Amino acid sequence: MILWVRDRGPGLPESELEKVMAPFYRLEASRNRATGGVGLGLATARAVIAEEGGELTLANRRGGGLSARITLPAA
């Protein structure tokens, strides 16, 4: 099974696509809680998906935005 989650936001710098999967990593350098989370969402999602035998990958969309691809084994 493949699940796509796509948006039309600004996307991410190519050099950050893998880094944002690390626990506590945030693009917002201020560490101000008012500007975002603590950097655990994608790390947690990737770990849960991997535990089920799947994979989470991110890519920028042509024309703007981000695409998250979740692959899971057939049930």
PDB file of N, CA, C and O in Angstrom:
ATOM      1  N   MET A   1       0.840  -1.163   0.000  1.00  0.00           N
ATOM      2  CA  MET A   1       0.000   0.000   0.000  1.00  0.00           C
ATOM      3  C   MET A   1       0.890   1.233   0.000  1.00  0.00           C
ATOM      4  O   MET A   1       1.930   1.262   0.657  1.00  0.00           O
ATOM      5  N   ILE A   2       0.473   2.240  -0.737  1.00  0.00           N
ATOM      6  CA  ILE A   2       1.179   3.519  -0.770  1.00  0.00           C
ATOM      7  C   ILE A   2       0.193   4.615  -0.409  1.00  0.00           C
ATOM      8  O   ILE A   2      -0.910   4.684  -0.952  1.00  0.00           O
ATOM      9  N   LEU A   3       0.604   5.465   0.510  1.00  0.00           N
ATOM     10  CA  LEU A   3      -0.199   6.607   0.935  1.00  0.00           C
ATOM     11  C   LEU A   3       0.620   7.865   0.690  1.00  0.00           C
ATOM     12  O   LEU A   3       1.787   7.940   1.075  1.00  0.00           O
ATOM     13  N   TRP A   4       0.009   8.841   0.054  1.00  0.00           N
ATOM     14  CA  TRP A   4       0.670  10.117  -0.219  1.00  0.00           C
ATOM     15  C   TRP A   4       0.013  11.210   0.610  1.00  0.00           C
ATOM     16  O   TRP A   4      -1.210  11.246   0.743  1.00  0.00           O
ATOM     17  N   VAL A   5       0.821  12.096   1.162  1.00  0.00           N
ATOM     18  CA  VAL A   5       0.347  13.306   1.816  1.00  0.00           C
ATOM     19  C   VAL A   5       1.102  14.449   1.150  1.00  0.00           C
ATOM     20  O   VAL A   5       2.332  14.496   1.177  1.00  0.00           O
ATOM     21  N   ARG A   6       0.349  15.370   0.552  1.00  0.00           N
ATOM     22  CA  ARG A   6       0.979  16.441  -0.222  1.00  0.00           C
ATOM     23  C   ARG A   6       0.431  17.792   0.211  1.00  0.00           C
ATOM     24  O   ARG A   6      -0.734  17.916   0.589  1.00  0.00           O
ATOM     25  N   ASP A   7       1.294  18.804   0.148  1.00  0.00           N
ATOM     26  CA  ASP A   7       0.835  20.160   0.432  1.00  0.00           C
ATOM     27  C   ASP A   7       1.370  21.112  -0.636  1.00  0.00           C
ATOM     28  O   ASP A   7       2.137  20.715  -1.513  1.00  0.00           O
ATOM     29  N   ARG A   8       0.960  22.348  -0.546  1.00  0.00           N
ATOM     30  CA  ARG A   8       1.401  23.380  -1.488  1.00  0.00           C
ATOM     31  C   ARG A   8       2.172  24.482  -0.766  1.00  0.00           C
ATOM     32  O   ARG A   8       2.186  25.628  -1.214  1.00  0.00           O
ATOM     33  N   GLY A   9       2.809  24.139   0.341  1.00  0.00           N
ATOM     34  CA  GLY A   9       3.597  25.102   1.101  1.00  0.00           C
ATOM     35  C   GLY A   9       4.918  25.404   0.420  1.00  0.00           C
ATOM     36  O   GLY A   9       5.079  25.137  -0.771  1.00  0.00           O
ATOM     37  N   PRO A  10       5.858  25.953   1.159  1.00  0.00           N
ATOM     38  CA  PRO A  10       7.137  26.347   0.571  1.00  0.00           C
ATOM     39  C   PRO A  10       8.095  25.182   0.310  1.00  0.00           C
ATOM     40  O   PRO A  10       9.117  25.371  -0.349  1.00  0.00           O
ATOM     41  N   GLY A  11       7.786  23.986   0.810  1.00  0.00           N
ATOM     42  CA  GLY A  11       8.716  22.872   0.669  1.00  0.00           C
ATOM     43  C   GLY A  11       9.869  23.011   1.646  1.00  0.00           C
ATOM     44  O   GLY A  11       9.818  23.824   2.569  1.00  0.00           O
ATOM     45  N   LEU A  12      10.905  22.216   1.440  1.00  0.00           N
ATOM     46  CA  LEU A  12      12.092  22.231   2.300  1.00  0.00           C
ATOM     47  C   LEU A  12      13.340  22.310   1.435  1.00  0.00           C
ATOM     48  O   LEU A  12      13.335  21.836   0.299  1.00  0.00           O
ATOM     49  N   PRO A  13      14.407  22.900   1.954  1.00  0.00           N
ATOM     50  CA  PRO A  13      15.670  22.822   1.221  1.00  0.00           C
ATOM     51  C   PRO A  13      16.049  21.350   1.015  1.00  0.00           C
ATOM     52  O   PRO A  13      15.897  20.537   1.927  1.00  0.00           O
ATOM     53  N   GLU A  14      16.531  21.017  -0.153  1.00  0.00           N
ATOM     54  CA  GLU A  14      16.886  19.619  -0.461  1.00  0.00           C
ATOM     55  C   GLU A  14      17.814  19.031   0.592  1.00  0.00           C
ATOM     56  O   GLU A  14      17.696  17.855   0.937  1.00  0.00           O
ATOM     57  N   SER A  15      18.735  19.840   1.105  1.00  0.00           N
ATOM     58  CA  SER A  15      19.701  19.355   2.087  1.00  0.00           C
ATOM     59  C   SER A  15      19.064  19.019   3.439  1.00  0.00           C
ATOM     60  O   SER A  15      19.700  18.389   4.283  1.00  0.00           O
ATOM     61  N   GLU A  16      17.809  19.439   3.647  1.00  0.00           N
ATOM     62  CA  GLU A  16      17.131  19.208   4.923  1.00  0.00           C
ATOM     63  C   GLU A  16      16.141  18.050   4.888  1.00  0.00           C
ATOM     64  O   GLU A  16      15.644  17.650   5.941  1.00  0.00           O
ATOM     65  N   LEU A  17      15.843  17.506   3.729  1.00  0.00           N
ATOM     66  CA  LEU A  17      14.795  16.496   3.610  1.00  0.00           C
ATOM     67  C   LEU A  17      15.033  15.272   4.498  1.00  0.00           C
ATOM     68  O   LEU A  17      14.082  14.735   5.066  1.00  0.00           O
ATOM     69  N   GLU A  18      16.242  14.839   4.625  1.00  0.00           N
ATOM     70  CA  GLU A  18      16.546  13.696   5.487  1.00  0.00           C
ATOM     71  C   GLU A  18      16.760  14.146   6.933  1.00  0.00           C
ATOM     72  O   GLU A  18      16.388  13.433   7.865  1.00  0.00           O
ATOM     73  N   LYS A  19      17.346  15.303   7.119  1.00  0.00           N
ATOM     74  CA  LYS A  19      17.642  15.794   8.470  1.00  0.00           C
ATOM     75  C   LYS A  19      16.380  15.984   9.308  1.00  0.00           C
ATOM     76  O   LYS A  19      16.407  15.754  10.517  1.00  0.00           O
ATOM     77  N   VAL A  20      15.276  16.399   8.687  1.00  0.00           N
ATOM     78  CA  VAL A  20      14.057  16.666   9.456  1.00  0.00           C
ATOM     79  C   VAL A  20      13.451  15.388  10.050  1.00  0.00           C
ATOM     80  O   VAL A  20      12.534  15.462  10.868  1.00  0.00           O
ATOM     81  N   MET A  21      13.951  14.237   9.649  1.00  0.00           N
ATOM     82  CA  MET A  21      13.480  12.963  10.201  1.00  0.00           C
ATOM     83  C   MET A  21      14.173  12.621  11.521  1.00  0.00           C
ATOM     84  O   MET A  21      13.738  11.708  12.223  1.00  0.00           O
ATOM     85  N   ALA A  22      15.230  13.331  11.863  1.00  0.00           N
ATOM     86  CA  ALA A  22      15.973  13.060  13.099  1.00  0.00           C
ATOM     87  C   ALA A  22      15.210  13.619  14.303  1.00  0.00           C
ATOM     88  O   ALA A  22      14.626  14.699  14.219  1.00  0.00           O
ATOM     89  N   PRO A  23      15.213  12.887  15.419  1.00  0.00           N
ATOM     90  CA  PRO A  23      14.536  13.385  16.617  1.00  0.00           C
ATOM     91  C   PRO A  23      15.079  14.746  17.057  1.00  0.00           C
ATOM     92  O   PRO A  23      16.289  14.970  17.062  1.00  0.00           O
ATOM     93  N   PHE A  24      14.186  15.630  17.417  1.00  0.00           N
ATOM     94  CA  PHE A  24      14.468  16.971  17.939  1.00  0.00           C
ATOM     95  C   PHE A  24      15.064  17.934  16.919  1.00  0.00           C
ATOM     96  O   PHE A  24      15.479  19.033  17.284  1.00  0.00           O
ATOM     97  N   TYR A  25      15.113  17.543  15.651  1.00  0.00           N
ATOM     98  CA  TYR A  25      15.626  18.443  14.613  1.00  0.00           C
ATOM     99  C   TYR A  25      14.502  19.352  14.139  1.00  0.00           C
ATOM    100  O   TYR A  25      13.414  18.884  13.801  1.00  0.00           O
ATOM    101  N   ARG A  26      14.766  20.647  14.115  1.00  0.00           N
ATOM    102  CA  ARG A  26      13.794  21.629  13.631  1.00  0.00           C
ATOM    103  C   ARG A  26      14.481  22.595  12.686  1.00  0.00           C
ATOM    104  O   ARG A  26      15.633  22.973  12.896  1.00  0.00           O
ATOM    105  N   LEU A  27      13.774  22.988  11.657  1.00  0.00           N
ATOM    106  CA  LEU A  27      14.306  24.010  10.748  1.00  0.00           C
ATOM    107  C   LEU A  27      14.269  25.381  11.403  1.00  0.00           C
ATOM    108  O   LEU A  27      15.115  26.229  11.119  1.00  0.00           O
ATOM    109  N   GLU A  28      13.308  25.602  12.267  1.00  0.00           N
ATOM    110  CA  GLU A  28      13.178  26.863  12.996  1.00  0.00           C
ATOM    111  C   GLU A  28      14.256  26.881  14.072  1.00  0.00           C
ATOM    112  O   GLU A  28      14.153  26.162  15.066  1.00  0.00           O
ATOM    113  N   ALA A  29      15.268  27.683  13.884  1.00  0.00           N
ATOM    114  CA  ALA A  29      16.442  27.663  14.762  1.00  0.00           C
ATOM    115  C   ALA A  29      16.220  28.313  16.124  1.00  0.00           C
ATOM    116  O   ALA A  29      17.020  28.104  17.036  1.00  0.00           O
ATOM    117  N   SER A  30      15.163  29.087  16.280  1.00  0.00           N
ATOM    118  CA  SER A  30      14.994  29.828  17.527  1.00  0.00           C
ATOM    119  C   SER A  30      14.642  28.932  18.709  1.00  0.00           C
ATOM    120  O   SER A  30      14.843  29.322  19.859  1.00  0.00           O
ATOM    121  N   ARG A  31      14.127  27.748  18.444  1.00  0.00           N
ATOM    122  CA  ARG A  31      13.657  26.820  19.486  1.00  0.00           C
ATOM    123  C   ARG A  31      12.501  27.409  20.283  1.00  0.00           C
ATOM    124  O   ARG A  31      12.191  26.942  21.379  1.00  0.00           O
ATOM    125  N   ASN A  32      11.873  28.426  19.733  1.00  0.00           N
ATOM    126  CA  ASN A  32      10.723  29.055  20.354  1.00  0.00           C
ATOM    127  C   ASN A  32       9.512  28.151  20.169  1.00  0.00           C
ATOM    128  O   ASN A  32       9.140  27.855  19.033  1.00  0.00           O
ATOM    129  N   ARG A  33       8.895  27.710  21.243  1.00  0.00           N
ATOM    130  CA  ARG A  33       7.762  26.794  21.151  1.00  0.00           C
ATOM    131  C   ARG A  33       6.576  27.421  20.435  1.00  0.00           C
ATOM    132  O   ARG A  33       5.715  26.704  19.924  1.00  0.00           O
ATOM    133  N   ALA A  34       6.519  28.750  20.389  1.00  0.00           N
ATOM    134  CA  ALA A  34       5.422  29.425  19.711  1.00  0.00           C
ATOM    135  C   ALA A  34       5.519  29.299  18.193  1.00  0.00           C
ATOM    136  O   ALA A  34       4.529  29.523  17.496  1.00  0.00           O
ATOM    137  N   THR A  35       6.694  28.946  17.666  1.00  0.00           N
ATOM    138  CA  THR A  35       6.884  28.857  16.219  1.00  0.00           C
ATOM    139  C   THR A  35       6.809  27.433  15.700  1.00  0.00           C
ATOM    140  O   THR A  35       7.021  27.205  14.509  1.00  0.00           O
ATOM    141  N   GLY A  36       6.519  26.485  16.548  1.00  0.00           N
ATOM    142  CA  GLY A  36       6.409  25.114  16.072  1.00  0.00           C
ATOM    143  C   GLY A  36       6.607  24.117  17.182  1.00  0.00           C
ATOM    144  O   GLY A  36       6.686  24.486  18.354  1.00  0.00           O
ATOM    145  N   GLY A  37       6.688  22.851  16.817  1.00  0.00           N
ATOM    146  CA  GLY A  37       6.810  21.768  17.785  1.00  0.00           C
ATOM    147  C   GLY A  37       8.230  21.587  18.284  1.00  0.00           C
ATOM    148  O   GLY A  37       9.066  22.487  18.212  1.00  0.00           O
ATOM    149  N   VAL A  38       8.471  20.378  18.798  1.00  0.00           N
ATOM    150  CA  VAL A  38       9.782  20.079  19.373  1.00  0.00           C
ATOM    151  C   VAL A  38      10.638  19.208  18.456  1.00  0.00           C
ATOM    152  O   VAL A  38      11.769  18.869  18.803  1.00  0.00           O
ATOM    153  N   GLY A  39      10.114  18.851  17.309  1.00  0.00           N
ATOM    154  CA  GLY A  39      10.902  18.082  16.355  1.00  0.00           C
ATOM    155  C   GLY A  39      10.795  16.579  16.518  1.00  0.00           C
ATOM    156  O   GLY A  39      11.739  15.853  16.203  1.00  0.00           O
ATOM    157  N   LEU A  40       9.669  16.105  17.001  1.00  0.00           N
ATOM    158  CA  LEU A  40       9.498  14.660  17.180  1.00  0.00           C
ATOM    159  C   LEU A  40       8.474  14.029  16.237  1.00  0.00           C
ATOM    160  O   LEU A  40       8.428  12.805  16.114  1.00  0.00           O
ATOM    161  N   GLY A  41       7.666  14.832  15.578  1.00  0.00           N
ATOM    162  CA  GLY A  41       6.588  14.302  14.749  1.00  0.00           C
ATOM    163  C   GLY A  41       7.048  13.380  13.641  1.00  0.00           C
ATOM    164  O   GLY A  41       6.587  12.242  13.551  1.00  0.00           O
ATOM    165  N   LEU A  42       7.953  13.853  12.792  1.00  0.00           N
ATOM    166  CA  LEU A  42       8.411  13.027  11.672  1.00  0.00           C
ATOM    167  C   LEU A  42       9.259  11.851  12.146  1.00  0.00           C
ATOM    168  O   LEU A  42       9.178  10.764  11.574  1.00  0.00           O
ATOM    169  N   ALA A  43      10.067  12.053  13.181  1.00  0.00           N
ATOM    170  CA  ALA A  43      10.873  10.957  13.722  1.00  0.00           C
ATOM    171  C   ALA A  43       9.968   9.846  14.264  1.00  0.00           C
ATOM    172  O   ALA A  43      10.228   8.662  14.050  1.00  0.00           O
ATOM    173  N   THR A  44       8.912  10.241  14.961  1.00  0.00           N
ATOM    174  CA  THR A  44       7.973   9.259  15.504  1.00  0.00           C
ATOM    175  C   THR A  44       7.219   8.551  14.388  1.00  0.00           C
ATOM    176  O   THR A  44       7.083   7.327  14.401  1.00  0.00           O
ATOM    177  N   ALA A  45       6.733   9.320  13.426  1.00  0.00           N
ATOM    178  CA  ALA A  45       6.006   8.725  12.300  1.00  0.00           C
ATOM    179  C   ALA A  45       6.882   7.723  11.558  1.00  0.00           C
ATOM    180  O   ALA A  45       6.436   6.624  11.229  1.00  0.00           O
ATOM    181  N   ARG A  46       8.126   8.104  11.295  1.00  0.00           N
ATOM    182  CA  ARG A  46       9.031   7.201  10.573  1.00  0.00           C
ATOM    183  C   ARG A  46       9.281   5.919  11.373  1.00  0.00           C
ATOM    184  O   ARG A  46       9.318   4.829  10.801  1.00  0.00           O
ATOM    185  N   ALA A  47       9.452   6.044  12.692  1.00  0.00           N
ATOM    186  CA  ALA A  47       9.700   4.870  13.531  1.00  0.00           C
ATOM    187  C   ALA A  47       8.491   3.937  13.553  1.00  0.00           C
ATOM    188  O   ALA A  47       8.652   2.720  13.463  1.00  0.00           O
ATOM    189  N   VAL A  48       7.300   4.484  13.669  1.00  0.00           N
ATOM    190  CA  VAL A  48       6.084   3.661  13.691  1.00  0.00           C
ATOM    191  C   VAL A  48       5.891   2.952  12.354  1.00  0.00           C
ATOM    192  O   VAL A  48       5.562   1.766  12.312  1.00  0.00           O
ATOM    193  N   ILE A  49       6.097   3.686  11.266  1.00  0.00           N
ATOM    194  CA  ILE A  49       5.954   3.105   9.934  1.00  0.00           C
ATOM    195  C   ILE A  49       6.998   2.016   9.710  1.00  0.00           C
ATOM    196  O   ILE A  49       6.680   0.968   9.148  1.00  0.00           O
ATOM    197  N   ALA A  50       8.234   2.244  10.140  1.00  0.00           N
ATOM    198  CA  ALA A  50       9.294   1.243  10.000  1.00  0.00           C
ATOM    199  C   ALA A  50       8.976  -0.005  10.821  1.00  0.00           C
ATOM    200  O   ALA A  50       9.253  -1.122  10.383  1.00  0.00           O
ATOM    201  N   GLU A  51       8.404   0.175  11.993  1.00  0.00           N
ATOM    202  CA  GLU A  51       8.027  -0.964  12.846  1.00  0.00           C
ATOM    203  C   GLU A  51       7.017  -1.874  12.150  1.00  0.00           C
ATOM    204  O   GLU A  51       6.968  -3.076  12.413  1.00  0.00           O
ATOM    205  N   GLU A  52       6.219  -1.296  11.268  1.00  0.00           N
ATOM    206  CA  GLU A  52       5.224  -2.062  10.509  1.00  0.00           C
ATOM    207  C   GLU A  52       5.783  -2.575   9.183  1.00  0.00           C
ATOM    208  O   GLU A  52       5.049  -3.139   8.371  1.00  0.00           O
ATOM    209  N   GLY A  53       7.078  -2.378   8.968  1.00  0.00           N
ATOM    210  CA  GLY A  53       7.716  -2.861   7.744  1.00  0.00           C
ATOM    211  C   GLY A  53       7.629  -1.893   6.582  1.00  0.00           C
ATOM    212  O   GLY A  53       7.851  -2.275   5.433  1.00  0.00           O
ATOM    213  N   GLY A  54       7.308  -0.640   6.875  1.00  0.00           N
ATOM    214  CA  GLY A  54       7.144   0.348   5.822  1.00  0.00           C
ATOM    215  C   GLY A  54       8.259   1.369   5.795  1.00  0.00           C
ATOM    216  O   GLY A  54       9.283   1.235   6.466  1.00  0.00           O
ATOM    217  N   GLU A  55       8.023   2.395   4.996  1.00  0.00           N
ATOM    218  CA  GLU A  55       9.020   3.446   4.819  1.00  0.00           C
ATOM    219  C   GLU A  55       8.318   4.783   4.631  1.00  0.00           C
ATOM    220  O   GLU A  55       7.269   4.858   3.991  1.00  0.00           O
ATOM    221  N   LEU A  56       8.903   5.837   5.192  1.00  0.00           N
ATOM    222  CA  LEU A  56       8.429   7.209   5.016  1.00  0.00           C
ATOM    223  C   LEU A  56       9.526   7.995   4.332  1.00  0.00           C
ATOM    224  O   LEU A  56      10.659   8.033   4.811  1.00  0.00           O
ATOM    225  N   THR A  57       9.197   8.626   3.210  1.00  0.00           N
ATOM    226  CA  THR A  57      10.160   9.463   2.503  1.00  0.00           C
ATOM    227  C   THR A  57       9.511  10.808   2.187  1.00  0.00           C
ATOM    228  O   THR A  57       8.293  10.901   2.036  1.00  0.00           O
ATOM    229  N   LEU A  58      10.331  11.837   2.089  1.00  0.00           N
ATOM    230  CA  LEU A  58       9.879  13.183   1.763  1.00  0.00           C
ATOM    231  C   LEU A  58      10.537  13.646   0.474  1.00  0.00           C
ATOM    232  O   LEU A  58      11.677  13.289   0.179  1.00  0.00           O
ATOM    233  N   ALA A  59       9.805  14.442  -0.283  1.00  0.00           N
ATOM    234  CA  ALA A  59      10.350  15.040  -1.508  1.00  0.00           C
ATOM    235  C   ALA A  59       9.637  16.354  -1.758  1.00  0.00           C
ATOM    236  O   ALA A  59       8.465  16.508  -1.414  1.00  0.00           O
ATOM    237  N   ASN A  60      10.336  17.289  -2.349  1.00  0.00           N
ATOM    238  CA  ASN A  60       9.708  18.538  -2.758  1.00  0.00           C
ATOM    239  C   ASN A  60       8.893  18.298  -4.015  1.00  0.00           C
ATOM    240  O   ASN A  60       9.263  17.494  -4.870  1.00  0.00           O
ATOM    241  N   ARG A  61       7.776  19.010  -4.114  1.00  0.00           N
ATOM    242  CA  ARG A  61       6.910  18.909  -5.285  1.00  0.00           C
ATOM    243  C   ARG A  61       7.310  19.955  -6.316  1.00  0.00           C
ATOM    244  O   ARG A  61       7.673  21.080  -5.974  1.00  0.00           O
ATOM    245  N   ARG A  62       7.239  19.572  -7.548  1.00  0.00           N
ATOM    246  CA  ARG A  62       7.482  20.526  -8.621  1.00  0.00           C
ATOM    247  C   ARG A  62       6.403  21.609  -8.537  1.00  0.00           C
ATOM    248  O   ARG A  62       5.216  21.288  -8.470  1.00  0.00           O
ATOM    249  N   GLY A  63       6.788  22.854  -8.539  1.00  0.00           N
ATOM    250  CA  GLY A  63       5.831  23.943  -8.436  1.00  0.00           C
ATOM    251  C   GLY A  63       5.572  24.385  -7.009  1.00  0.00           C
ATOM    252  O   GLY A  63       4.809  25.325  -6.785  1.00  0.00           O
ATOM    253  N   GLY A  64       6.190  23.726  -6.036  1.00  0.00           N
ATOM    254  CA  GLY A  64       6.043  24.118  -4.637  1.00  0.00           C
ATOM    255  C   GLY A  64       5.318  23.081  -3.811  1.00  0.00           C
ATOM    256  O   GLY A  64       4.437  22.378  -4.305  1.00  0.00           O
ATOM    257  N   GLY A  65       5.689  22.995  -2.574  1.00  0.00           N
ATOM    258  CA  GLY A  65       5.054  22.063  -1.660  1.00  0.00           C
ATOM    259  C   GLY A  65       5.935  20.861  -1.366  1.00  0.00           C
ATOM    260  O   GLY A  65       7.025  20.695  -1.914  1.00  0.00           O
ATOM    261  N   LEU A  66       5.414  20.039  -0.481  1.00  0.00           N
ATOM    262  CA  LEU A  66       6.135  18.853  -0.027  1.00  0.00           C
ATOM    263  C   LEU A  66       5.256  17.627  -0.219  1.00  0.00           C
ATOM    264  O   LEU A  66       4.033  17.711  -0.113  1.00  0.00           O
ATOM    265  N   SER A  67       5.868  16.506  -0.497  1.00  0.00           N
ATOM    266  CA  SER A  67       5.169  15.247  -0.670  1.00  0.00           C
ATOM    267  C   SER A  67       5.777  14.221   0.273  1.00  0.00           C
ATOM    268  O   SER A  67       6.980  13.962   0.235  1.00  0.00           O
ATOM    269  N   ALA A  68       4.934  13.638   1.120  1.00  0.00           N
ATOM    270  CA  ALA A  68       5.367  12.556   2.002  1.00  0.00           C
ATOM    271  C   ALA A  68       4.803  11.260   1.430  1.00  0.00           C
ATOM    272  O   ALA A  68       3.605  11.161   1.166  1.00  0.00           O
ATOM    273  N   ARG A  69       5.664  10.276   1.242  1.00  0.00           N
ATOM    274  CA  ARG A  69       5.247   8.979   0.694  1.00  0.00           C
ATOM    275  C   ARG A  69       5.418   7.925   1.764  1.00  0.00           C
ATOM    276  O   ARG A  69       6.516   7.727   2.286  1.00  0.00           O
ATOM    277  N   ILE A  70       4.336   7.253   2.089  1.00  0.00           N
ATOM    278  CA  ILE A  70       4.349   6.180   3.079  1.00  0.00           C
ATOM    279  C   ILE A  70       4.063   4.883   2.335  1.00  0.00           C
ATOM    280  O   ILE A  70       3.022   4.741   1.693  1.00  0.00           O
ATOM    281  N   THR A  71       4.998   3.934   2.426  1.00  0.00           N
ATOM    282  CA  THR A  71       4.765   2.610   1.836  1.00  0.00           C
ATOM    283  C   THR A  71       4.660   1.604   2.968  1.00  0.00           C
ATOM    284  O   THR A  71       5.459   1.606   3.904  1.00  0.00           O
ATOM    285  N   LEU A  72       3.666   0.755   2.861  1.00  0.00           N
ATOM    286  CA  LEU A  72       3.445  -0.302   3.843  1.00  0.00           C
ATOM    287  C   LEU A  72       3.255  -1.624   3.118  1.00  0.00           C
ATOM    288  O   LEU A  72       2.707  -1.654   2.016  1.00  0.00           O
ATOM    289  N   PRO A  73       3.703  -2.720   3.728  1.00  0.00           N
ATOM    290  CA  PRO A  73       3.503  -4.012   3.081  1.00  0.00           C
ATOM    291  C   PRO A  73       2.013  -4.351   3.008  1.00  0.00           C
ATOM    292  O   PRO A  73       1.224  -3.912   3.845  1.00  0.00           O
ATOM    293  N   ALA A  74       1.647  -5.124   2.013  1.00  0.00           N
ATOM    294  CA  ALA A  74       0.258  -5.577   1.879  1.00  0.00           C
ATOM    295  C   ALA A  74      -0.126  -6.409   3.087  1.00  0.00           C
ATOM    296  O   ALA A  74       0.677  -7.187   3.601  1.00  0.00           O
ATOM    297  N   ALA A  75      -1.345  -6.240   3.530  1.00  0.00           N
ATOM    298  CA  ALA A  75      -1.818  -6.964   4.710  1.00  0.00           C
ATOM    299  C   ALA A  75      -2.113  -8.415   4.406  1.00  0.00           C
ATOM    300  O   ALA A  75      -2.521  -9.161   5.296  1.00  0.00           O
TER     301      ALA A  75
END
